[in-house]
C-alpha cells in the first residue's frame, strides 16, 4: 500500500509515531510503535507466533520496497516506509502522478507478495516434514493472502489505485476517485453482510472463532473506511483549492545558514533574528536545523544538526504541497522558484489559507443569493 495523499493515508495512517530502524536504497524505514507492541505481545503469548509476525513484517517490507523502488525509477520521491500493525505504507511526496506511472507503482507491491508466496510454496514442496516446513507453509499462505487482498479494487489497497488509474484513461482524477470510492463502499457492504451472516448462521464453527472473525473483519472495515475517506478528502481538497499554489502561502519567517556554520554562531543568529526556523542544505536537499535536540557538542555544525525537509515549487498546488509536508516529519517544506529558495510553508499556514479561501467562496455564494 502507498501513502501519498495529504489527508491520510499520508497523514492518518502513517502520521503516528514510529521507531526509525534504518534505511534501504536511500529510503528510511520506520516501524509504528503499535506494530512493535503487537510483535512483543504475540511473542510473549507464543515465541513461535511472535517469530511468524516478525517474518510477516519482513515480507511486508519487501512489498513496500517494491512500491518505493518502482516510484524512484519513475522519478517519484519516496520519503520513508512505515510498517503498520496491519500492513505498511510507502510515503511519497504527493506531486501529481501520471495514471500510467501510478499503475506501475501500485501493481508491483501485490506482484512482489505473490512472488514471495510462490517462492515459499516451492520451498515447502521440497522440505521434509517438521518445523521449517510448517513455517514456510505459514509464509506461503500469508503472502498469497497479502497479494490477493491488495489487488481488491478498493481504497486504500493497491487495487483501488490500479482501478482508479484505469478509469483515468476516460475521466479526470476527481471523477475516477469518486467512482472508485463508490465501488469501495459496495465492497465494504459485502464484507459487513458476509461477516454478519457467518457469525449468526455458520454454527459449525465455535462461538469463540466466530467472535475472532468478527473482531478481525471489524478492524479491516475501519481500515478500509479510513483510507476511503482520506482519498475522498484529498481529491475534494484539490478541487476546492484549485487556483491556489504554494507561492500563495510562502513565508519569509526563517533564517538560512550555510551548512558549515558552527553551533555558537547558529544560536547568535537565532537570537538576533528572532526567528525559530533555521534552514540549511544537506547536499542538494534542504534541511531544518534541530537546535533543541542537538548532538555533537561545541563542534556541531548546521549540516550535522539538520534533518531533511521536502521541497516544492511556488507553482505547486496546495493539495500537492500538503502532501509533500505530510510526507516529512517536521510540518514544513522549502519553497523554490527556478531552483532558488523563496521561503518556507507550514501546514498551519496552508490550513489558514484554505479556510480563508473557502470562507471567501461561501461569502460569494451568499452575496449572489
Secondary structure, DSSP 8 states (H G I E B T S, - for coil): -EE--TTIIIIIITTS-EEEEEEETTEEEEEEHHHHHHHHHHHHH-HHHHHHHHHHHHHHHHHHHHHHHHHHHTT--EEEEEEETTEEEEEE------HHHHHHHHHHHHHHHHHHHHHHHHHHHHS-SSHHHHHHHHHHHHHHHHHHHHHSSSTTSHHHHHHHHHHTTTS-HHHHHHHHHHHHHHHHHHHHHHHHHHHHH-TTS-HHHHHHHHHHHHHHHHHHHHHHHHHHHHHHHHHHTTT-BGGGS-B--SEE--TT-BHHHHHHHHHHH----EEEEETTEEEEE--TT--SGGG-BHHHHEEE--EEETTSBHHHHHHHHHHSSSSEEEEEETTEEEEEEEHHHHHHHHHHHHHHHHHHHHHH-
